[in-house]
Amino acid sequence: MAASGSGVVRRVEELGDLAQAHIQQLSEAAGEDDHFLIRASAALEKLKLLCGEDKECSNPSNLLELYTQAILDMTYFEENKLVDEDFPEDSSQKVKELISFLSEPEILVKENNMHPKHCDLLGDELLECLSWRRGALLYMYCHSLTKRREWLTRKSSLLKKYLVDGISYLLQMLNFRCPIQLNEGVSFQDLDTAKLLSEVKIVNLEKTANYSLRKLHEIKEGMWNLDFCELGLKELWNI
């Protein structure tokens, strides 16, 4: 476990350096300070300081969390630029690059097999956010592509792939919101305990119902568009 942990620390430090260099390029190209880039850079500077300490004593979870937060901010800046420009014709490579950045934290955990569940290292909220951001990015990109008739006639199979991947990420996001499970450790004769657990489950459902419905609606729209891919996209641009 220690060896695996130190491996994560070294890899996170390397990725942090690459991300910091990328942020520098974005800042110079933008020509002005941006709140999200500043925050991402600050997180990576803190990450660098922590990695400079004894790597054997560093907490991989804390370092990975800092890196993930920086990536979320950095990619958010780039996503906003793409949306503002309505995803230019040459956006495909940039979208792939952003998906790669947002996938790196999960990949790192999988490669090192540090925990039985990824949420033990990254946490449910960050994992959910990473999945949501990838799914939402592909959803927005596909929406812009459906307005381009000539592109669709040439690359309908590529649109189908983007839709499938986007739907997969959104479904993955929803799976992180797990309700409380009643198990053998709960005495069903203890009415107060049963009532409390039921109330907690209801509150959790009420808090996430609208959120989940919105995401499911987006998934449904994605699947609906996917059906048109199967039909050859003959009328998709008229929707």
Salt bridges, closest charged atoms under 4 A:
GLU13 OE2 - LYS48 NZ 3.43
GLU13 OE1 - LYS55 NZ 3.34
GLU14 OE1 - ARG11 NH1 3.17
ASP17 OD2 - LYS48 NZ 3.15
ASP73 OD1 - ARG39 NH2 2.72
GLU78 OE2 - HIS22 NE2 3.05
GLU78 OE1 - LYS94 NZ 2.66
GLU79 OE2 - ARG133 NH2 2.94
GLU85 OE2 - LYS81 NZ 2.92
GLU89 OE2 - ARG148 NE 3.95
GLU97 OE2 - HIS22 NE2 3.71
GLU97 OE2 - LYS94 NZ 2.69
GLU106 OE2 - ARG134 NH2 2.14
GLU128 OE2 - ARG177 NE 2.54
ASP165 OD2 - LYS161 NZ 2.75
GLU218 OE2 - LYS215 NZ 3.56
GLU221 OE2 - HIS217 NE2 2.71
GLU230 OE2 - LYS160 NZ 2.89
